[in-house]
Amino acid sequence: MATGTFAQFECQILAEGFDEVLARSWPADAVVAPHTHRFAVRARVVHGDMWLTLGPETRYLTIGDEFALARDEAHAERYGPRGATYWVACKT
């Protein structure tokens, strides 16, 4: 699935009022314990795959999928055998 370019994502997301856009990468099979952020997040997976757990629900995400998290929303992450790269926008 096409993901566009980082510059396109950045322009779109900044126009929506987000403060910062970053590219994040995680190594294969990494696990991130439940945590929160002091900012809202919107992200698009551009390489690899991941599982995002919000409460009792776990979503499998792969290239082109997007997700959003509210400020202080508890979540956990697990990355697949190829790891994952995603573009993430933060909004304070």
PyMOL Python script that loads the backbone (N, CA, C, O; Angstrom):
from pymol import cmd

cmd.read_pdbstr("""\
ATOM      1  N   MET A   1       0.842  -1.181   0.000  1.00  0.00           N
ATOM      2  CA  MET A   1       0.000   0.000   0.000  1.00  0.00           C
ATOM      3  C   MET A   1       0.886   1.242   0.000  1.00  0.00           C
ATOM      4  O   MET A   1       1.868   1.304   0.739  1.00  0.00           O
ATOM      5  N   ALA A   2       0.554   2.201  -0.799  1.00  0.00           N
ATOM      6  CA  ALA A   2       1.335   3.435  -0.883  1.00  0.00           C
ATOM      7  C   ALA A   2       1.226   4.230   0.418  1.00  0.00           C
ATOM      8  O   ALA A   2       0.162   4.291   1.034  1.00  0.00           O
ATOM      9  N   THR A   3       2.327   4.829   0.821  1.00  0.00           N
ATOM     10  CA  THR A   3       2.336   5.627   2.042  1.00  0.00           C
ATOM     11  C   THR A   3       2.585   7.100   1.774  1.00  0.00           C
ATOM     12  O   THR A   3       2.527   7.915   2.694  1.00  0.00           O
ATOM     13  N   GLY A   4       2.864   7.457   0.508  1.00  0.00           N
ATOM     14  CA  GLY A   4       3.231   8.834   0.197  1.00  0.00           C
ATOM     15  C   GLY A   4       4.656   9.087   0.645  1.00  0.00           C
ATOM     16  O   GLY A   4       5.398   8.154   0.953  1.00  0.00           O
ATOM     17  N   THR A   5       5.030  10.348   0.678  1.00  0.00           N
ATOM     18  CA  THR A   5       6.374  10.695   1.137  1.00  0.00           C
ATOM     19  C   THR A   5       6.302  11.302   2.535  1.00  0.00           C
ATOM     20  O   THR A   5       5.243  11.736   2.990  1.00  0.00           O
ATOM     21  N   PHE A   6       7.445  11.319   3.198  1.00  0.00           N
ATOM     22  CA  PHE A   6       7.503  11.945   4.512  1.00  0.00           C
ATOM     23  C   PHE A   6       7.095  13.405   4.414  1.00  0.00           C
ATOM     24  O   PHE A   6       6.357  13.901   5.266  1.00  0.00           O
ATOM     25  N   ALA A   7       7.569  14.101   3.381  1.00  0.00           N
ATOM     26  CA  ALA A   7       7.246  15.524   3.222  1.00  0.00           C
ATOM     27  C   ALA A   7       5.743  15.741   3.061  1.00  0.00           C
ATOM     28  O   ALA A   7       5.199  16.698   3.612  1.00  0.00           O
ATOM     29  N   GLN A   8       5.059  14.864   2.313  1.00  0.00           N
ATOM     30  CA  GLN A   8       3.604  14.977   2.155  1.00  0.00           C
ATOM     31  C   GLN A   8       2.899  14.766   3.492  1.00  0.00           C
ATOM     32  O   GLN A   8       1.998  15.522   3.855  1.00  0.00           O
ATOM     33  N   PHE A   9       3.316  13.734   4.219  1.00  0.00           N
ATOM     34  CA  PHE A   9       2.722  13.455   5.529  1.00  0.00           C
ATOM     35  C   PHE A   9       2.951  14.634   6.464  1.00  0.00           C
ATOM     36  O   PHE A   9       2.035  15.062   7.167  1.00  0.00           O
ATOM     37  N   GLU A  10       4.178  15.161   6.471  1.00  0.00           N
ATOM     38  CA  GLU A  10       4.516  16.283   7.344  1.00  0.00           C
ATOM     39  C   GLU A  10       3.653  17.510   7.032  1.00  0.00           C
ATOM     40  O   GLU A  10       3.125  18.140   7.949  1.00  0.00           O
ATOM     41  N   CYS A  11       3.505  17.854   5.756  1.00  0.00           N
ATOM     42  CA  CYS A  11       2.681  19.009   5.374  1.00  0.00           C
ATOM     43  C   CYS A  11       1.235  18.823   5.821  1.00  0.00           C
ATOM     44  O   CYS A  11       0.628  19.735   6.383  1.00  0.00           O
ATOM     45  N   GLN A  12       0.689  17.635   5.567  1.00  0.00           N
ATOM     46  CA  GLN A  12      -0.697  17.337   5.940  1.00  0.00           C
ATOM     47  C   GLN A  12      -0.891  17.443   7.446  1.00  0.00           C
ATOM     48  O   GLN A  12      -1.841  18.068   7.918  1.00  0.00           O
ATOM     49  N   ILE A  13       0.002  16.837   8.183  1.00  0.00           N
ATOM     50  CA  ILE A  13      -0.164  16.746   9.627  1.00  0.00           C
ATOM     51  C   ILE A  13       0.070  18.106  10.302  1.00  0.00           C
ATOM     52  O   ILE A  13      -0.621  18.441  11.264  1.00  0.00           O
ATOM     53  N   LEU A  14       1.028  18.883   9.813  1.00  0.00           N
ATOM     54  CA  LEU A  14       1.248  20.213  10.380  1.00  0.00           C
ATOM     55  C   LEU A  14       0.056  21.119  10.095  1.00  0.00           C
ATOM     56  O   LEU A  14      -0.292  21.963  10.921  1.00  0.00           O
ATOM     57  N   ALA A  15      -0.572  20.953   8.931  1.00  0.00           N
ATOM     58  CA  ALA A  15      -1.768  21.731   8.592  1.00  0.00           C
ATOM     59  C   ALA A  15      -2.933  21.372   9.510  1.00  0.00           C
ATOM     60  O   ALA A  15      -3.845  22.178   9.702  1.00  0.00           O
ATOM     61  N   GLU A  16      -2.907  20.164  10.080  1.00  0.00           N
ATOM     62  CA  GLU A  16      -3.958  19.739  11.014  1.00  0.00           C
ATOM     63  C   GLU A  16      -3.682  20.200  12.438  1.00  0.00           C
ATOM     64  O   GLU A  16      -4.449  19.887  13.349  1.00  0.00           O
ATOM     65  N   GLY A  17      -2.599  20.939  12.640  1.00  0.00           N
ATOM     66  CA  GLY A  17      -2.330  21.514  13.949  1.00  0.00           C
ATOM     67  C   GLY A  17      -1.366  20.746  14.827  1.00  0.00           C
ATOM     68  O   GLY A  17      -1.200  21.086  15.998  1.00  0.00           O
ATOM     69  N   PHE A  18      -0.724  19.716  14.292  1.00  0.00           N
ATOM     70  CA  PHE A  18       0.284  19.005  15.079  1.00  0.00           C
ATOM     71  C   PHE A  18       1.543  19.853  15.155  1.00  0.00           C
ATOM     72  O   PHE A  18       1.780  20.701  14.296  1.00  0.00           O
ATOM     73  N   ASP A  19       2.353  19.621  16.191  1.00  0.00           N
ATOM     74  CA  ASP A  19       3.516  20.458  16.463  1.00  0.00           C
ATOM     75  C   ASP A  19       4.815  19.953  15.851  1.00  0.00           C
ATOM     76  O   ASP A  19       5.692  20.747  15.510  1.00  0.00           O
ATOM     77  N   GLU A  20       4.943  18.648  15.710  1.00  0.00           N
ATOM     78  CA  GLU A  20       6.217  18.058  15.311  1.00  0.00           C
ATOM     79  C   GLU A  20       5.965  16.743  14.602  1.00  0.00           C
ATOM     80  O   GLU A  20       5.027  16.023  14.944  1.00  0.00           O
ATOM     81  N   VAL A  21       6.797  16.418  13.610  1.00  0.00           N
ATOM     82  CA  VAL A  21       6.691  15.157  12.886  1.00  0.00           C
ATOM     83  C   VAL A  21       8.072  14.510  12.851  1.00  0.00           C
ATOM     84  O   VAL A  21       9.058  15.152  12.488  1.00  0.00           O
ATOM     85  N   LEU A  22       8.135  13.231  13.230  1.00  0.00           N
ATOM     86  CA  LEU A  22       9.397  12.512  13.300  1.00  0.00           C
ATOM     87  C   LEU A  22       9.274  11.161  12.609  1.00  0.00           C
ATOM     88  O   LEU A  22       8.171  10.635  12.457  1.00  0.00           O
ATOM     89  N   ALA A  23      10.398  10.604  12.194  1.00  0.00           N
ATOM     90  CA  ALA A  23      10.446   9.219  11.722  1.00  0.00           C
ATOM     91  C   ALA A  23      11.033   8.395  12.866  1.00  0.00           C
ATOM     92  O   ALA A  23      12.092   8.731  13.395  1.00  0.00           O
ATOM     93  N   ARG A  24      10.345   7.317  13.247  1.00  0.00           N
ATOM     94  CA  ARG A  24      10.800   6.452  14.342  1.00  0.00           C
ATOM     95  C   ARG A  24      10.994   5.045  13.814  1.00  0.00           C
ATOM     96  O   ARG A  24      10.187   4.566  13.017  1.00  0.00           O
ATOM     97  N   SER A  25      12.044   4.382  14.243  1.00  0.00           N
ATOM     98  CA  SER A  25      12.294   2.995  13.855  1.00  0.00           C
ATOM     99  C   SER A  25      12.528   2.155  15.097  1.00  0.00           C
ATOM    100  O   SER A  25      13.143   2.605  16.064  1.00  0.00           O
ATOM    101  N   TRP A  26      12.024   0.925  15.056  1.00  0.00           N
ATOM    102  CA  TRP A  26      12.210  -0.025  16.143  1.00  0.00           C
ATOM    103  C   TRP A  26      12.806  -1.297  15.576  1.00  0.00           C
ATOM    104  O   TRP A  26      12.458  -1.694  14.464  1.00  0.00           O
ATOM    105  N   PRO A  27      13.703  -1.951  16.318  1.00  0.00           N
ATOM    106  CA  PRO A  27      14.333  -3.177  15.826  1.00  0.00           C
ATOM    107  C   PRO A  27      13.364  -4.354  15.841  1.00  0.00           C
ATOM    108  O   PRO A  27      12.299  -4.300  16.456  1.00  0.00           O
ATOM    109  N   ALA A  28      13.752  -5.396  15.161  1.00  0.00           N
ATOM    110  CA  ALA A  28      12.943  -6.615  15.098  1.00  0.00           C
ATOM    111  C   ALA A  28      12.636  -7.140  16.492  1.00  0.00           C
ATOM    112  O   ALA A  28      13.494  -7.159  17.374  1.00  0.00           O
ATOM    113  N   ASP A  29      11.403  -7.561  16.664  1.00  0.00           N
ATOM    114  CA  ASP A  29      10.932  -8.239  17.876  1.00  0.00           C
ATOM    115  C   ASP A  29      11.023  -7.406  19.155  1.00  0.00           C
ATOM    116  O   ASP A  29      10.981  -7.962  20.252  1.00  0.00           O
ATOM    117  N   ALA A  30      11.147  -6.096  19.031  1.00  0.00           N
ATOM    118  CA  ALA A  30      11.168  -5.224  20.217  1.00  0.00           C
ATOM    119  C   ALA A  30       9.787  -5.199  20.861  1.00  0.00           C
ATOM    120  O   ALA A  30       8.766  -5.283  20.178  1.00  0.00           O
ATOM    121  N   VAL A  31       9.772  -5.084  22.178  1.00  0.00           N
ATOM    122  CA  VAL A  31       8.526  -4.988  22.940  1.00  0.00           C
ATOM    123  C   VAL A  31       8.616  -3.744  23.814  1.00  0.00           C
ATOM    124  O   VAL A  31       9.592  -3.554  24.540  1.00  0.00           O
ATOM    125  N   VAL A  32       7.593  -2.901  23.739  1.00  0.00           N
ATOM    126  CA  VAL A  32       7.537  -1.693  24.555  1.00  0.00           C
ATOM    127  C   VAL A  32       6.390  -1.869  25.547  1.00  0.00           C
ATOM    128  O   VAL A  32       5.229  -1.972  25.152  1.00  0.00           O
ATOM    129  N   ALA A  33       6.721  -1.901  26.823  1.00  0.00           N
ATOM    130  CA  ALA A  33       5.733  -2.119  27.884  1.00  0.00           C
ATOM    131  C   ALA A  33       4.683  -1.013  27.869  1.00  0.00           C
ATOM    132  O   ALA A  33       4.911   0.049  27.290  1.00  0.00           O
ATOM    133  N   PRO A  34       3.535  -1.253  28.501  1.00  0.00           N
ATOM    134  CA  PRO A  34       2.490  -0.225  28.560  1.00  0.00           C
ATOM    135  C   PRO A  34       3.043   1.107  29.081  1.00  0.00           C
ATOM    136  O   PRO A  34       3.793   1.149  30.056  1.00  0.00           O
ATOM    137  N   HIS A  35       2.653   2.186  28.407  1.00  0.00           N
ATOM    138  CA  HIS A  35       3.125   3.520  28.758  1.00  0.00           C
ATOM    139  C   HIS A  35       2.152   4.556  28.205  1.00  0.00           C
ATOM    140  O   HIS A  35       1.205   4.216  27.496  1.00  0.00           O
ATOM    141  N   THR A  36       2.393   5.810  28.532  1.00  0.00           N
ATOM    142  CA  THR A  36       1.591   6.927  28.017  1.00  0.00           C
ATOM    143  C   THR A  36       2.533   7.995  27.490  1.00  0.00           C
ATOM    144  O   THR A  36       3.738   7.959  27.740  1.00  0.00           O
ATOM    145  N   HIS A  37       1.969   8.944  26.759  1.00  0.00           N
ATOM    146  CA  HIS A  37       2.717  10.104  26.288  1.00  0.00           C
ATOM    147  C   HIS A  37       2.005  11.356  26.798  1.00  0.00           C
ATOM    148  O   HIS A  37       0.786  11.354  26.970  1.00  0.00           O
ATOM    149  N   ARG A  38       2.755  12.409  27.035  1.00  0.00           N
ATOM    150  CA  ARG A  38       2.163  13.673  27.486  1.00  0.00           C
ATOM    151  C   ARG A  38       1.714  14.526  26.312  1.00  0.00           C
ATOM    152  O   ARG A  38       1.627  15.749  26.423  1.00  0.00           O
ATOM    153  N   PHE A  39       1.429  13.880  25.188  1.00  0.00           N
ATOM    154  CA  PHE A  39       0.990  14.555  23.972  1.00  0.00           C
ATOM    155  C   PHE A  39       0.160  13.584  23.148  1.00  0.00           C
ATOM    156  O   PHE A  39       0.287  12.370  23.302  1.00  0.00           O
ATOM    157  N   ALA A  40      -0.685  14.111  22.279  1.00  0.00           N
ATOM    158  CA  ALA A  40      -1.452  13.278  21.355  1.00  0.00           C
ATOM    159  C   ALA A  40      -0.526  12.829  20.227  1.00  0.00           C
ATOM    160  O   ALA A  40       0.440  13.517  19.896  1.00  0.00           O
ATOM    161  N   VAL A  41      -0.827  11.672  19.638  1.00  0.00           N
ATOM    162  CA  VAL A  41       0.014  11.086  18.602  1.00  0.00           C
ATOM    163  C   VAL A  41      -0.845  10.658  17.415  1.00  0.00           C
ATOM    164  O   VAL A  41      -1.956  10.154  17.583  1.00  0.00           O
ATOM    165  N   ARG A  42      -0.319  10.864  16.232  1.00  0.00           N
ATOM    166  CA  ARG A  42      -0.900  10.271  15.019  1.00  0.00           C
ATOM    167  C   ARG A  42       0.267   9.727  14.218  1.00  0.00           C
ATOM    168  O   ARG A  42       1.268  10.421  14.040  1.00  0.00           O
ATOM    169  N   ALA A  43       0.156   8.489  13.726  1.00  0.00           N
ATOM    170  CA  ALA A  43       1.293   7.867  13.053  1.00  0.00           C
ATOM    171  C   ALA A  43       0.858   7.021  11.865  1.00  0.00           C
ATOM    172  O   ALA A  43      -0.285   6.572  11.781  1.00  0.00           O
ATOM    173  N   ARG A  44       1.808   6.814  10.941  1.00  0.00           N
ATOM    174  CA  ARG A  44       1.594   5.960   9.773  1.00  0.00           C
ATOM    175  C   ARG A  44       2.775   5.000   9.669  1.00  0.00           C
ATOM    176  O   ARG A  44       3.928   5.433   9.659  1.00  0.00           O
ATOM    177  N   VAL A  45       2.496   3.706   9.591  1.00  0.00           N
ATOM    178  CA  VAL A  45       3.541   2.690   9.438  1.00  0.00           C
ATOM    179  C   VAL A  45       4.046   2.734   7.993  1.00  0.00           C
ATOM    180  O   VAL A  45       3.251   2.711   7.053  1.00  0.00           O
ATOM    181  N   VAL A  46       5.375   2.799   7.818  1.00  0.00           N
ATOM    182  CA  VAL A  46       5.947   2.865   6.470  1.00  0.00           C
ATOM    183  C   VAL A  46       6.900   1.716   6.162  1.00  0.00           C
ATOM    184  O   VAL A  46       7.352   1.575   5.026  1.00  0.00           O
ATOM    185  N   HIS A  47       7.207   0.896   7.161  1.00  0.00           N
ATOM    186  CA  HIS A  47       8.042  -0.285   6.950  1.00  0.00           C
ATOM    187  C   HIS A  47       7.776  -1.277   8.080  1.00  0.00           C
ATOM    188  O   HIS A  47       7.586  -0.880   9.229  1.00  0.00           O
ATOM    189  N   GLY A  48       7.764  -2.554   7.753  1.00  0.00           N
ATOM    190  CA  GLY A  48       7.623  -3.582   8.768  1.00  0.00           C
ATOM    191  C   GLY A  48       6.198  -3.730   9.261  1.00  0.00           C
ATOM    192  O   GLY A  48       5.238  -3.414   8.559  1.00  0.00           O
ATOM    193  N   ASP A  49       6.084  -4.220  10.490  1.00  0.00           N
ATOM    194  CA  ASP A  49       4.769  -4.418  11.081  1.00  0.00           C
ATOM    195  C   ASP A  49       4.861  -4.329  12.593  1.00  0.00           C
ATOM    196  O   ASP A  49       5.936  -4.452  13.181  1.00  0.00           O
ATOM    197  N   MET A  50       3.702  -4.110  13.210  1.00  0.00           N
ATOM    198  CA  MET A  50       3.658  -3.956  14.660  1.00  0.00           C
ATOM    199  C   MET A  50       2.280  -4.318  15.185  1.00  0.00           C
ATOM    200  O   MET A  50       1.303  -4.359  14.438  1.00  0.00           O
ATOM    201  N   TRP A  51       2.220  -4.580  16.480  1.00  0.00           N
ATOM    202  CA  TRP A  51       0.959  -4.792  17.176  1.00  0.00           C
ATOM    203  C   TRP A  51       0.842  -3.681  18.200  1.00  0.00           C
ATOM    204  O   TRP A  51       1.762  -3.445  18.982  1.00  0.00           O
ATOM    205  N   LEU A  52      -0.286  -3.003  18.193  1.00  0.00           N
ATOM    206  CA  LEU A  52      -0.559  -1.900  19.106  1.00  0.00           C
ATOM    207  C   LEU A  52      -1.693  -2.341  20.026  1.00  0.00           C
ATOM    208  O   LEU A  52      -2.780  -2.690  19.566  1.00  0.00           O
ATOM    209  N   THR A  53      -1.428  -2.322  21.320  1.00  0.00           N
ATOM    210  CA  THR A  53      -2.430  -2.733  22.294  1.00  0.00           C
ATOM    211  C   THR A  53      -2.964  -1.510  23.028  1.00  0.00           C
ATOM    212  O   THR A  53      -2.212  -0.755  23.643  1.00  0.00           O
ATOM    213  N   LEU A  54      -4.286  -1.330  22.948  1.00  0.00           N
ATOM    214  CA  LEU A  54      -5.006  -0.267  23.653  1.00  0.00           C
ATOM    215  C   LEU A  54      -6.063  -0.939  24.502  1.00  0.00           C
ATOM    216  O   LEU A  54      -7.034  -1.479  23.972  1.00  0.00           O
ATOM    217  N   GLY A  55      -5.887  -0.914  25.813  1.00  0.00           N
ATOM    218  CA  GLY A  55      -6.841  -1.611  26.681  1.00  0.00           C
ATOM    219  C   GLY A  55      -6.865  -3.093  26.340  1.00  0.00           C
ATOM    220  O   GLY A  55      -5.813  -3.722  26.236  1.00  0.00           O
ATOM    221  N   PRO A  56      -8.066  -3.660  26.165  1.00  0.00           N
ATOM    222  CA  PRO A  56      -8.159  -5.090  25.866  1.00  0.00           C
ATOM    223  C   PRO A  56      -7.979  -5.425  24.379  1.00  0.00           C
ATOM    224  O   PRO A  56      -7.957  -6.600  24.012  1.00  0.00           O
ATOM    225  N   GLU A  57      -7.853  -4.413  23.529  1.00  0.00           N
ATOM    226  CA  GLU A  57      -7.794  -4.639  22.086  1.00  0.00           C
ATOM    227  C   GLU A  57      -6.362  -4.517  21.557  1.00  0.00           C
ATOM    228  O   GLU A  57      -5.636  -3.588  21.909  1.00  0.00           O
ATOM    229  N   THR A  58      -5.969  -5.473  20.702  1.00  0.00           N
ATOM    230  CA  THR A  58      -4.679  -5.414  20.025  1.00  0.00           C
ATOM    231  C   THR A  58      -4.925  -5.347  18.531  1.00  0.00           C
ATOM    232  O   THR A  58      -5.659  -6.165  17.975  1.00  0.00           O
ATOM    233  N   ARG A  59      -4.306  -4.367  17.882  1.00  0.00           N
ATOM    234  CA  ARG A  59      -4.427  -4.194  16.425  1.00  0.00           C
ATOM    235  C   ARG A  59      -3.112  -4.543  15.761  1.00  0.00           C
ATOM    236  O   ARG A  59      -2.044  -4.153  16.232  1.00  0.00           O
ATOM    237  N   TYR A  60      -3.194  -5.287  14.654  1.00  0.00           N
ATOM    238  CA  TYR A  60      -2.024  -5.580  13.831  1.00  0.00           C
ATOM    239  C   TYR A  60      -1.926  -4.493  12.768  1.00  0.00           C
ATOM    240  O   TYR A  60      -2.891  -4.245  12.046  1.00  0.00           O
ATOM    241  N   LEU A  61      -0.781  -3.850  12.668  1.00  0.00           N
ATOM    242  CA  LEU A  61      -0.584  -2.754  11.724  1.00  0.00           C
ATOM    243  C   LEU A  61       0.585  -3.052  10.807  1.00  0.00           C
ATOM    244  O   LEU A  61       1.618  -3.556  11.248  1.00  0.00           O
ATOM    245  N   THR A  62       0.421  -2.740   9.530  1.00  0.00           N
ATOM    246  CA  THR A  62       1.483  -2.931   8.558  1.00  0.00           C
ATOM    247  C   THR A  62       1.554  -1.706   7.651  1.00  0.00           C
ATOM    248  O   THR A  62       0.840  -0.728   7.875  1.00  0.00           O
ATOM    249  N   ILE A  63       2.386  -1.749   6.653  1.00  0.00           N
ATOM    250  CA  ILE A  63       2.659  -0.597   5.790  1.00  0.00           C
ATOM    251  C   ILE A  63       1.376   0.082   5.309  1.00  0.00           C
ATOM    252  O   ILE A  63       0.486  -0.558   4.749  1.00  0.00           O
ATOM    253  N   GLY A  64       1.306   1.390   5.543  1.00  0.00           N
ATOM    254  CA  GLY A  64       0.167   2.203   5.130  1.00  0.00           C
ATOM    255  C   GLY A  64      -0.886   2.392   6.208  1.00  0.00           C
ATOM    256  O   GLY A  64      -1.718   3.293   6.104  1.00  0.00           O
ATOM    257  N   ASP A  65      -0.865   1.552   7.247  1.00  0.00           N
ATOM    258  CA  ASP A  65      -1.844   1.695   8.329  1.00  0.00           C
ATOM    259  C   ASP A  65      -1.489   2.900   9.203  1.00  0.00           C
ATOM    260  O   ASP A  65      -0.319   3.235   9.384  1.00  0.00           O
ATOM    261  N   GLU A  66      -2.527   3.538   9.736  1.00  0.00           N
ATOM    262  CA  GLU A  66      -2.343   4.671  10.632  1.00  0.00           C
ATOM    263  C   GLU A  66      -2.991   4.377  11.981  1.00  0.00           C
ATOM    264  O   GLU A  66      -3.899   3.552  12.086  1.00  0.00           O
ATOM    265  N   PHE A  67      -2.510   5.063  13.002  1.00  0.00           N
ATOM    266  CA  PHE A  67      -3.147   4.985  14.313  1.00  0.00           C
ATOM    267  C   PHE A  67      -3.017   6.328  15.008  1.00  0.00           C
ATOM    268  O   PHE A  67      -2.142   7.131  14.687  1.00  0.00           O
ATOM    269  N   ALA A  68      -3.894   6.551  15.955  1.00  0.00           N
ATOM    270  CA  ALA A  68      -3.885   7.787  16.738  1.00  0.00           C
ATOM    271  C   ALA A  68      -4.042   7.430  18.209  1.00  0.00           C
ATOM    272  O   ALA A  68      -4.734   6.475  18.562  1.00  0.00           O
ATOM    273  N   LEU A  69      -3.397   8.206  19.050  1.00  0.00           N
ATOM    274  CA  LEU A  69      -3.482   8.038  20.493  1.00  0.00           C
ATOM    275  C   LEU A  69      -3.765   9.395  21.120  1.00  0.00           C
ATOM    276  O   LEU A  69      -3.170  10.404  20.743  1.00  0.00           O
ATOM    277  N   ALA A  70      -4.662   9.405  22.062  1.00  0.00           N
ATOM    278  CA  ALA A  70      -4.935  10.633  22.801  1.00  0.00           C
ATOM    279  C   ALA A  70      -3.819  10.858  23.824  1.00  0.00           C
ATOM    280  O   ALA A  70      -3.111   9.927  24.204  1.00  0.00           O
ATOM    281  N   ARG A  71      -3.681  12.081  24.249  1.00  0.00           N
ATOM    282  CA  ARG A  71      -2.726  12.392  25.310  1.00  0.00           C
ATOM    283  C   ARG A  71      -3.030  11.516  26.528  1.00  0.00           C
ATOM    284  O   ARG A  71      -4.190  11.368  26.913  1.00  0.00           O
ATOM    285  N   ASP A  72      -2.001  10.945  27.128  1.00  0.00           N
ATOM    286  CA  ASP A  72      -2.099  10.104  28.328  1.00  0.00           C
ATOM    287  C   ASP A  72      -2.865   8.797  28.108  1.00  0.00           C
ATOM    288  O   ASP A  72      -3.283   8.170  29.082  1.00  0.00           O
ATOM    289  N   GLU A  73      -3.060   8.370  26.862  1.00  0.00           N
ATOM    290  CA  GLU A  73      -3.744   7.099  26.585  1.00  0.00           C
ATOM    291  C   GLU A  73      -2.740   5.948  26.711  1.00  0.00           C
ATOM    292  O   GLU A  73      -1.753   5.894  25.977  1.00  0.00           O
ATOM    293  N   ALA A  74      -2.998   5.039  27.640  1.00  0.00           N
ATOM    294  CA  ALA A  74      -2.092   3.908  27.869  1.00  0.00           C
ATOM    295  C   ALA A  74      -2.120   2.954  26.680  1.00  0.00           C
ATOM    296  O   ALA A  74      -3.183   2.636  26.147  1.00  0.00           O
ATOM    297  N   HIS A  75      -0.940   2.504  26.273  1.00  0.00           N
ATOM    298  CA  HIS A  75      -0.811   1.573  25.163  1.00  0.00           C
ATOM    299  C   HIS A  75       0.509   0.816  25.279  1.00  0.00           C
ATOM    300  O   HIS A  75       1.410   1.224  26.011  1.00  0.00           O
ATOM    301  N   ALA A  76       0.610  -0.292  24.547  1.00  0.00           N
ATOM    302  CA  ALA A  76       1.839  -1.083  24.476  1.00  0.00           C
ATOM    303  C   ALA A  76       2.100  -1.385  23.007  1.00  0.00           C
ATOM    304  O   ALA A  76       1.184  -1.339  22.187  1.00  0.00           O
ATOM    305  N   GLU A  77       3.349  -1.693  22.675  1.00  0.00           N
ATOM    306  CA  GLU A  77       3.733  -1.957  21.292  1.00  0.00           C
ATOM    307  C   GLU A  77       4.601  -3.204  21.227  1.00  0.00           C
ATOM    308  O   GLU A  77       5.391  -3.474  22.131  1.00  0.00           O
ATOM    309  N   ARG A  78       4.445  -3.959  20.151  1.00  0.00           N
ATOM    310  CA  ARG A  78       5.312  -5.106  19.866  1.00  0.00           C
ATOM    311  C   ARG A  78       5.590  -5.083  18.376  1.00  0.00           C
ATOM    312  O   ARG A  78       4.681  -4.886  17.569  1.00  0.00           O
ATOM    313  N   TYR A  79       6.842  -5.284  18.013  1.00  0.00           N
ATOM    314  CA  TYR A  79       7.252  -5.169  16.619  1.00  0.00           C
ATOM    315  C   TYR A  79       7.573  -6.537  16.035  1.00  0.00           C
ATOM    316  O   TYR A  79       8.025  -7.435  16.745  1.00  0.00           O
ATOM    317  N   GLY A  80       7.337  -6.688  14.737  1.00  0.00           N
ATOM    318  CA  GLY A  80       7.511  -7.957  14.052  1.00  0.00           C
ATOM    319  C   GLY A  80       8.965  -8.290  13.748  1.00  0.00           C
ATOM    320  O   GLY A  80       9.875  -7.578  14.174  1.00  0.00           O
ATOM    321  N   PRO A  81       9.177  -9.366  13.015  1.00  0.00           N
ATOM    322  CA  PRO A  81      10.529  -9.848  12.740  1.00  0.00           C
ATOM    323  C   PRO A  81      11.357  -8.920  11.846  1.00  0.00           C
ATOM    324  O   PRO A  81      12.576  -9.073  11.770  1.00  0.00           O
ATOM    325  N   ARG A  82      10.724  -7.974  11.179  1.00  0.00           N
ATOM    326  CA  ARG A  82      11.454  -6.979  10.369  1.00  0.00           C
ATOM    327  C   ARG A  82      11.588  -5.657  11.104  1.00  0.00           C
ATOM    328  O   ARG A  82      12.153  -4.707  10.561  1.00  0.00           O
ATOM    329  N   GLY A  83      11.083  -5.576  12.322  1.00  0.00           N
ATOM    330  CA  GLY A  83      11.038  -4.299  13.012  1.00  0.00           C
ATOM    331  C   GLY A  83       9.985  -3.425  12.354  1.00  0.00           C
ATOM    332  O   GLY A  83       9.132  -3.930  11.625  1.00  0.00           O
ATOM    333  N   ALA A  84      10.031  -2.142  12.596  1.00  0.00           N
ATOM    334  CA  ALA A  84       9.056  -1.239  11.979  1.00  0.00           C
ATOM    335  C   ALA A  84       9.599   0.177  11.969  1.00  0.00           C
ATOM    336  O   ALA A  84      10.363   0.587  12.843  1.00  0.00           O
ATOM    337  N   THR A  85       9.179   0.908  10.952  1.00  0.00           N
ATOM    338  CA  THR A  85       9.432   2.343  10.884  1.00  0.00           C
ATOM    339  C   THR A  85       8.083   3.009  10.693  1.00  0.00           C
ATOM    340  O   THR A  85       7.260   2.556   9.897  1.00  0.00           O
ATOM    341  N   TYR A  86       7.865   4.084  11.427  1.00  0.00           N
ATOM    342  CA  TYR A  86       6.631   4.844  11.231  1.00  0.00           C
ATOM    343  C   TYR A  86       6.924   6.323  11.383  1.00  0.00           C
ATOM    344  O   TYR A  86       7.862   6.727  12.070  1.00  0.00           O
ATOM    345  N   TRP A  87       6.095   7.120  10.723  1.00  0.00           N
ATOM    346  CA  TRP A  87       6.159   8.565  10.861  1.00  0.00           C
ATOM    347  C   TRP A  87       5.166   8.928  11.944  1.00  0.00           C
ATOM    348  O   TRP A  87       4.022   8.474  11.918  1.00  0.00           O
ATOM    349  N   VAL A  88       5.590   9.735  12.888  1.00  0.00           N
ATOM    350  CA  VAL A  88       4.734  10.063  14.017  1.00  0.00           C
ATOM    351  C   VAL A  88       4.657  11.571  14.208  1.00  0.00           C
ATOM    352  O   VAL A  88       5.666  12.274  14.174  1.00  0.00           O
ATOM    353  N   ALA A  89       3.434  12.047  14.409  1.00  0.00           N
ATOM    354  CA  ALA A  89       3.195  13.457  14.673  1.00  0.00           C
ATOM    355  C   ALA A  89       2.768  13.617  16.126  1.00  0.00           C
ATOM    356  O   ALA A  89       1.991  12.819  16.649  1.00  0.00           O
ATOM    357  N   CYS A  90       3.283  14.648  16.764  1.00  0.00           N
ATOM    358  CA  CYS A  90       2.981  14.907  18.177  1.00  0.00           C
ATOM    359  C   CYS A  90       2.249  16.241  18.296  1.00  0.00           C
ATOM    360  O   CYS A  90       2.555  17.208  17.599  1.00  0.00           O
ATOM    361  N   LYS A  91       1.275  16.260  19.200  1.00  0.00           N
ATOM    362  CA  LYS A  91       0.494  17.483  19.420  1.00  0.00           C
ATOM    363  C   LYS A  91       0.365  17.700  20.927  1.00  0.00           C
ATOM    364  O   LYS A  91      -0.244  16.896  21.634  1.00  0.00           O
ATOM    365  N   THR A  92       0.947  18.794  21.402  1.00  0.00           N
ATOM    366  CA  THR A  92       0.875  19.065  22.843  1.00  0.00           C
ATOM    367  C   THR A  92      -0.413  19.722  23.230  1.00  0.00           C
ATOM    368  O   THR A  92      -0.628  20.016  24.406  1.00  0.00           O
TER     369      THR A  92
END
""", "prot")
cmd.dss("prot")
cmd.show_as("cartoon", "prot")
cmd.util.cbc("prot")
cmd.orient("prot")
